[in-house]
Amino acid sequence: MGGDAPAVRERLRELSGPELYRRNAFRVTGASTRAARRTIVRRRQQIATAAKAGVAVGLAGALPLPDAAGPEELRTAFDVLDHPQRRIVDELFWFWEAPDASDASCPCEPELHRQHDEAVRAHARALDAALGDGEAPRRPGAGGPKRPAGKKKGRGGPQRHAARPEEEHWQTAARLWRKLLGQRAVWAHLRHRIAALDDKRLTETAVTVLEAEVRRVLVSAVAGLAERTRDPARLARYCTQWTWTGRGVLGEALEEQLTPLYESAERELREAGEELAGAFTEYDRKAAATAAAGTLRARIVPVVERLDAFADFGMSLGVGQLSDTTALLLNNCAVALSPTSETTPPVRDSFNLLDLALRLKPYEGTRRTIEQNRARLDEAGVWFDKAKPAFDPVVKVLETAARQLERNDAHGAAGTLEAAVPLLHELRRLRRGALAGLPDIPDAVDRLSDSAAILFNNCAIALAAGDGGRGLRLLELAEEFCTSQETRGRIGTNRLLLDQVRQMGLPHGTSYGVRRPRKSLGTHLEEIYYGTSPIAAKVWTSVVVLLIIGLVVVVSGG
C-alpha cells in the first residue's frame, strides 16, 4: 500500500473516540472543507496576528467548543489542514455543504451531501450531549431559523435543538452513516476532493484506507463512552444502533475500552475474597466481611453492572463469571455478618447484600444458594420478630415448672403451668397463623406444647394421692396440649387410673367433672369379665365372698 496509509491511519487513531468531531480540524478552525490551501494559510495568519495583538477573532461558522481553542490546539488543527493526507480524514467527518458553482466539478448529487451533513450533525450532537456539552452543531454559515419581527434573540433557538431527544440523534446518525457507506458515491466524492487538492503527497490510497477503517472509527465514538457514561443501559441501547458495522467491530471496540475496568475489578474481587477466607474467628470474619462488602459496593458491583450492560455485543471478557463470583462473595459477606444463632438476630445489611447479589443475575447454582440463604435469614427474622417473643415466656415457664417438680413442689409446678395456659394458647394460634409457613418453627411449637403436656401429666401424677380432682383437671389440660401419640397414650392411662380412684369413692375435694368416652354395654361386660373395669374388683370380691360362705356351709353340714 502507498505512502498515504501510515499518515491516514495515524489521523484516524487521533480522531477515534467520543471526541471524533470535537478534535476535527475544521471544527476547531472554522474553515470550510472546500477551502483552498491559500485560504487556510490566510486564516492561520489572521488568527496568529490577532492573538499577538490580544484581539479575539471569531471563528465564523465554527461549532463552539466547551472551552475556547487555545494557541496549541489551533496550531495542531492548522497543521492537520496543511497536511493533505491528514486533512482528507477530517473532511470525511465534517460538513461537505451543498455543491455550488465554485465546485461544479463535484460528481455528487446534492442529496448525498445533505445526507452526509445530516449524519455528521446528528452524530456530533449526540456525542456533545453525551460528553456534557449539549451544544447542537450547525452548518458553517447557517444562521438557524428566522425569528419573527420584533423578537430578540434569546433561548428559543438553542432550546429547539436541545429539546430533540438524544436517542433520536443516535438513531439518525447510525441510519444515515449506514446508508452513506453503502454508496460508492461517497468514495467518489473523496477521490474528487483528492484531485481538487492537487497535492502529490495525497493519492487515492487514502480512500482505500478510509473505506476499510471508517466503521471502526464510527463505532469507537459510542464505545469510548462505555467506560465513563453514568447510564450504561441507555448507552447500550445506542450501541444497538451500530451493530450493522459488524458484531466483531463493536465488540472489539467495547472490549478495548472496558478491559482495564474488568481487570481492576477481577483483581479487587480476588483480594477481597482472600481476605474474607483468611478470617477464622467470628469477630475477624465480621470485620473482613464488612470491609469486603464496602469494596464490593463501592468499586466492584458498579463495574460488573457496567460490563454486564455491554456483555451481548461480542466481547470476549468473562463478564458472566465475574458477575457470578461477585454475587457469591456478596453472599459470603451476608452469611458472615449474620451467622446462624438463636440469640442474635440477622442484621439488615445481610438482606441488602443478598438482594444485591441476586440483582447481578448469577449462574443457576449460585442463585439457588443465595435464595436459600435469603430464605434462612427471612426465617430468622420472623423468629426474632414474632416467634421468639412468644416462645421465650413459655420456655421460661416450663423450665420453672420442671425445677419445682424436681424439688417435689407439685402444687407450685401445677400453679405455674396453669398460669401459662394463655401463653400456650397464643403460641398455638401463631403456629396456625403467622408461623405456619416456616419450615421448622411449627414443629418446634408442637414439641414445646408436648413438653407442657408431659409436665401437666407429671403434676397430675404427683397430686393424685391428695388432690385427685385437680389431677384430673391437669390431665385434661395435658390432653389438650399433647401433640405426640406416645404422650397421648401415657396421659390416657394416667387419666384412667385417676378416674378409677374417683369412681371407687375416694375423696378428691372437688366436684370438677371428668369427661370420659362413652362405652357400650358389651364393652363394660368385657371389662368386668377380664377384670379391667373399675367395678370389676367389687364384683369379683363379692363372688369370692359368696364362694367362701358356700364352702363354710358345706363343711358345716358335713
Buried (B, 14 or more C-beta within 10 A) or exposed (E): EBEBBEBBBEBBEBBBBBBBBBBBBBBBBBBBBBBEBEEBBEBBEEBBEEBEEEEEBEBEBBBBBEEEBEEEBBBBBBEBBBBBBBBBBBBBBBBBBBBEEEBEEBEBEEEBBBBBBBBBBBBBBBBBBBBEBBBBBBBBEEEBEEEEEEEEEEEEBEEEBBEBEBEEBBBBBBBBBBBBBEBEBBBBBBBBBBEEBEBEEBBEBBBBBBBEBBBBBBBBBBBBBBBBBEEBEBBBBBBBBBBBBBEEBBBBBBBBBBBEBBEEBBEBBEEBBEBBEEBEEEEBBBBBBEBBBEBBBEBBBBBBBBBBBBBBBBBEBBBBEBBBBBBBBBBBBBBBBBEEEEEEBBBEBBBBBBEBBBBBBBBEEBBEBBBEBBEBBBBBBBBBEBBBEBBEBBEEBBEBBBEBBEEEBBBBBBBBBBEBBEBBEEBBEBBEEBBEEBEEBBEBBBEBBBBBBBBBBBBBBBBBEEBBBBBBBBBBBBBBBBBBEEBBEBBBEBBBBBBBBBEEEEEBEBEEEBEEEEEEEEEEEEBBEEEEBBEBEEEBEEEEEEEEEEEEEEEEEE
